[in-house]
Amino acid sequence: MADAISLHNHVIIKKSLLSTKAYYEPTQSRIKVKILSYPVTEGEHLERILDMPLAKWADEINRKGKPQPGAIGNFRLELCLSEDHQFCALQLFRFADYGFRSLGEAHFFEGNESEQVIENLF
């Protein structure tokens, strides 16, 4: 997902001798990375949600609940989130053939949509 983030129009990557940091350019907010694991049933539920239009996420989550991460799982969600919650990027992976394989492109959200994603999923 690092390649997708680095190519996004509103993300600035700052490299120094010892570190690399990403910022959401419109607000100058630092972007942090989280990796969450999900068991099969929760991961499949999350996959269905990510395949829906954002406007339908809340209804699906109200119906079936928020996908709950676990200690170890077959699904991995990579999440990049600005500290001010005005930007987030999500990409879901599934373990297969001895490694995690992407289940699609990274999803990017900004402004109110980013806040909705964070409220609905986390």
Secondary structure as UniProt FT lines:
FT   HELIX           2..7
FT   TURN            9..10
FT   STRAND          11..15
FT   STRAND          20..24
FT   TURN            25..28
FT   STRAND          29..38
FT   HELIX           40..51
FT   HELIX           54..64
FT   STRAND          75..82
FT   TURN            83..84
FT   STRAND          87..96
FT   TURN            97..98
FT   STRAND          99..102
FT   STRAND          107..110
FT   HELIX           112..121
//
